[in-house]
Amino acid sequence: MFLSRLVSLINVQIKLSNFLGISKISWNPTLSRWQPVLTTRTIRLLIYSPRKFLFILYGVFLTLNNFRLSNYLTTPQFLRSSYWVLTYIGFSPIYLNPEACTNMLNVLLEFERANNLKTSKSPRLLKLSQFWLIQMCLTSGGIPVGVSVLKFLDPCMAPMLRSIYLSRGEGPCEKLPEVGVTLGVIDGFEFLVWYWFASHAAFLVGTSYGTVLTSILAYMEVLEKSGDGMDGGSRKWERPIRNDLFSSVTFQESKPSSSLPLYGRIKVIQAIYNSRFQSFHLTFFYSAGSLAVIFGAFLTISFSHEISGQIALLVYPLIALDALGMTLFICYASGKANLVSHKLKKNWLRDLNCKRKHTLLYKMIKAAAPFKIRFGSNFMEISTVFITLHFCFSSTVNLLLLSNRN
């Protein structure tokens, strides 16, 4: 299976996340599942709680120090400095629970095993989720490196801690002093902080969004290909049996149907997604993170004459397109799943034999649809899409104007 072969790559990323994370997850070879690592209360109080508290204090320091820099920074420089503060606050992984991501990976594993048992080819959307996992692992390693390079190429985005040691007359966007022992320690600590949040956040976002949504779409594709799964033939209904693996309700029948058990699995994934990833923290995380990407990229492109042209022409447009692609993918996944759900509900209810209608089955179908994936409020989702689209178009025009000017 694809994920079994990808275990080594994912484990490398998990080890990096566990090294600086606020909780740990690991691969269990006996059960072939990802599971959270149980820690004692003493370890949590001595290691994880102070670590989380330290990064929260660092976020507060970034905000206060940024206001201090506003006294002698120009407006473009202050806005570009604010970009890093907003990025850290928006993408800080202290909002997310890594243990919840193990459920997403395990769901995809179970789906692959079910497909292999039936000797059927994986849907193309399942291949998309596999590609997403690879991209997630590579991105979580590349983002910290890219962030560090950008922070040192653009003087206005130099480490925020180092700015404390710059005199008031020597603005932070002037030539930085040589790196000594003190500044080297400061830069090393700040690099560790930024690597922690960038790598950890990329891994969590990749597993929570990419895996669950592509898995749901893969299930919906199987449902569409399986047909109605209900005909007018006679059936022998028995008591419902609870499936512990997916916590869904299935039926023993003389002519088994795969549609309802599959639909039950999808409802369980939907419940996991809606319950674990719909808190205020996730809404704040996505809103602040998206605004940081759009706001920072727009400012950098607009003032690209002040920094290295390669940064503005290559890096930030790619960040903008990545944010746009992620937003559009989430919108497509939600809309596609809801559309297929309505169609399946109509087909199932139409094919029910009214003379032999079973009350429990009828109520089960009515309760199962419409299938609804919540992603914050509709206003936030729609406005983010339009803002990102507007930014991509405007930044493209700015880039064309800058290239013609040169």
N, C-alpha and C positions, 0 to 999 in steps of 0.2 A: 504494500500500500504506500501511497505517496507520503502520507504523514509519518508512517513508520520510518521511511527513509530520511525524512526531514527532521527526525528527533534530534540528531547530533547538532544540526544547525540551530534549532530552536533552543536546545539545552545550553549552547554557548551564550545566546542572548539572555536566557533565564539566569545563568550564573552572573552575568554582568549586572542584571537588574537586581538580583538578590544581594550583590555585594554592597550596593548603596540603597537598596529599597527599604520599605517600611514593613515588608513581610516577604515570605519566601514560598516558592512553588518548585516542584521537582517532578521528574519522570519516574513512575513506578514500573519497572520492567516486568514484575510479576503480574500485575493487573493490566499492563499496557495502557496506562492512563496517567494524565498529569494530575497531581494532587498537591494540596497545600501542605507545607511542612509545619507540623505542630511544634510550637515553642512554649516554654513555660512562662508563667506570669512574670517571674523574676527577670528573665531575658528580655521580655518585651519592655519592662520598666527601665532596665539598665541600658538597653541598646536602641530599640526602635522608637520609643517615645522621645528620648532626648534628641535622636537624629531628626525626627519629624519636627520637633520644636525648634531645632537649630535652623532648618531650612525655612520655617515660617518667619523666624526672626530675620533671616537674610532677605526675605522678600520685603519685610517692613523697612529694613535698612536701605534697600535699593530705592524704594519710593521716597524716603526722606532725603537720601543723598541726591536723588534726581532733582528735587526741589531746591536743594542747596546749590546745585550746578546752574540752575536757571538764573541765578543772579549775574553771571558773567558769560553766559552762552548766548549766541544769536538764536533767533527763532528757528531756523532750519536745524541748527545743531541741537537745540533743546528737544525738538520733535524727534530727531533721530535717536537721541539718548533715551527719550521716553519709550521708544519702540522696544528697547531691550527690557525695560521694566515691565511693560505690558505683556511682552512675550513670556517672561518668567512667571508672572502671575497667572496668565491664561493657560499655559501649558504645564503648570506644576502638577506632577503626578500624585501629590498628596491627596488630591480629591478622589482618586480612583483606588479600588481594591484589587490588587493583582490576583487574589484567589478567585474572584468572579470570572476572570478570563480563562481559568482552567475549564470551566463548564463549557465555554464556547469551543475550545479545542477538543474536548472529549465528545461533544455532540457531533463534530465533524468526523471524528474517528469512528463513532458508531455508525454514522451514515455510510462511510466507506466500507466498513465491514458488511453492512447489510447489502450493499451493491455487489460486493465480491461473492457473497453467498448465493446471490441470485444469478451470478455469472453474467451480469449486464454491464454495459459500458457506462462509465460515469457521465452525467450530463455535462454539457459544455460550461454551465455556470459553476459546477463543482470545480472544473479546471480553472475557472476564474478565481475561485477562492483559494486554490492552491497557489496560483500566481501571486495573489494578495499576500499570502503568508511569506513567500520568498521576499517580496518587496518590503514587507514589514520588517523582516530580519535585517535586510541590507540597509533600509532607511534608518533603523534604530542605531546602526553603527556609523552611518555616514552623516547623520544630522549633527552630532557633537563635533565631528571634525570640521564640517562646513561652518558651523557657528563659530568655532574658535578661529578659523581662517578669516572669516568676515570681521570678527572683532579686532583682529590685529591688522588687517589691511586698511580698515577705515578708522582713522584716529579718533573720530567722534564716538566710536563704539568700542573704545579701549575698555579694559576691565574697570568696573565701577569702583572697586576697592582701591585701585591704584590712584584714582582721582583725589582721594583724601590727601595724598602726599604731594599733590601738585600745588604750588603756591597760587595765590589769588591772581597775581599778575600774569602767571604762565597758564593760559587756558588749556583745558584738556585736549583741545584740538590742535594745539601747537606740537612741536617736536617733543616726543615723550623722552623722559630721562632714561639713561642706560639702566638696564635691569640689574640690580644688585641682589644681595642675598635676601633682603627684606621684601623687595618687589617680586623676586622670584618665588618666594613662599606665598605671597599674596596671589600672584597669577596662577600658581599651581593649585591653590585652594579653590579659586574661582573657576578654573577649568574643571575641577572635580565636581563642583556644584552644577555647572552647566551640562557637563556630560551626564550626570545623574538624571537631571530632569529631562533632557532631550532624549536619551536612550530609553529611559523608563516610560516616558509618555508615548513615544513612538510605538513601543511594544504593546502597551495597553490599548492604545487606540486601534492598532492593527488587528488585535485579537477580538476586541469587543465589537467594533463596527464591521470590519471586513468579513470575519468568519461567520458571524451570526447572520448577516444579511445575505451573503452568498449561499449559505446553507439553506436558509428559508427559500430562496429562489430556486435552488436545486430541488428541494422537496416539491415546490409548486410545479416545476417542470415535469417531475415524475407523475404527479397527480394528473396533469393534463394529458400525458401520454398513456396513462392507465385507463382512460375512458371513464365512463360514468361509474362503473363498478357496482351498479345496481340495476337489476332487470326485474321483469315481472315473474320470474320463476319462483317456485316454492322454496322456502327457507325454513330451517329449523333453528329457532332462537332459544338460547339458554341464558343463564345468568351472566351478567357482565363480569369480566375478569380484569383485575388491575395489573398492568404491566409495570413492574418495579423499575425497569430500565429507563423508560421514558415517562413513567407516571401517567400513562394514558389508558383509556378504556377501550378494550377490544371485545369482540364477540366470537363465540364458537358457532359456526354455522356449517351446514352441509355443503354450501357453495360459497367458499370464503371470498370476501372482497378486500382488496388491499387499499382501497381509497380511504375508508374511514380510519383504519389504524394509522395510515400515513398522515392523515389530516390531524389525528390526535397528537402525533409527534410534533407537527408544526405548531399546534396550539401550545404545547409545552415549551418549545423554544421561544415562542412569542411571549409567554408569561415570564420566562427567565429574562428576556431582553427588556420587557416593559417594567419589570419590578426592580431589576438590578441597575439599569442604566437610565432611569428617568428621574433621578433625584435632582434637587436644586444644584448640586455640585456639578453634575454633568452638563446641565444647561449653562451654568456659568463658565464651565471649562470650554465648551464649544464656542460660546459667544465671544468670550474674551480672547480665545486663541485665534479664531477667525478674524476678529477685528485687528489683532496684532499683526497677523500676516498681511492682510490687505492694507492696513494703515502704514506699516513699515515699508512694504514694497513700493507703495505709491510715493511715499516721501523720498525714498532712495532714488527711484527713477526720476522724480521731478528735480532733484538736486544732484543728478549724476555728474554734473560738471565739477562738483566739489570733491568727488571721490574717484576711485579707480573706475574707469568706464567699463572694464570687464565685469565688475561686480554687478552693475546695473543692467548690463546687456545680457548677461548669462544666468546669474543666480536667481535674482528676484522674480523675473518673469516665470521661471520654472516653479518657484514656490507658489506664485499666484495660480498657475494652471493646476498644480497639485491640489490646492484648496478648492478650486472650481470643480475638478473631477470628483473629489470626495463628496462634495455637497450634492452634485448632480446624481452620483451613484446612489446616495442614500435616498434621494427623492424618487429615483427610478425604482429602487427596490421596494420602497413602501407602496408606491402606486401600482406596480406590477402585482405584488402579492395581494393587495386589496381587490384588484380587478379580477384576478383568477379566482379569488375566494367567492366573489359574487356569482361568477359564472358556474362554479361547482355547486353552489347552493341551489341555483335555479335548476341545474341538470338533475341533481339528486331529488329535489322535491317533485320535479316533473315525472321522473321515472318511478316514483313510489306508487305501488298499486293501492289505490284508495280503499279497495275492499279488504285488503290485508294489511292496512297500515298499522304499524306498531307504534304505540304511544311513546315509548322510550326512545326509539330510533328517531321519530319525528322531532321530539324535543331536543335530541342531541344535535341534529342537523341545524335546527333553528338557533341553538345556542352557539354553534361553531362559527356561524357567519353573521355579520361580515368580519373577515379577518382584518385586524387593524394593528399596524405597527405605529406606535407613537414615537415621535421624535420632537420633544419639546412642544411649543405652541406652533400652530400653523403660521402665525405672523413671523415668528423668528425664522422658520424654515424658508418661507417664501422671500422674506426681505434679505436673508443672507444670500440666496441665489441671485437675486437681482443686483445686489451691491457688488457681488463678486463678478458678475457679468459686466457691469458698468466699469469696474476697475480694469478688467482685462482689456476691454475695448479702448478705454482712455489711455492706459499704459502703452498699448500698441501704437496709438497715435503719437504719444510723446516720444517713443523710441524712434519712430520714423522721422519725426521732426528733428530729433537730436542727431540722427545719422545724416540727414540732409544738411544740417548746419555745419557738421564737421567736414 
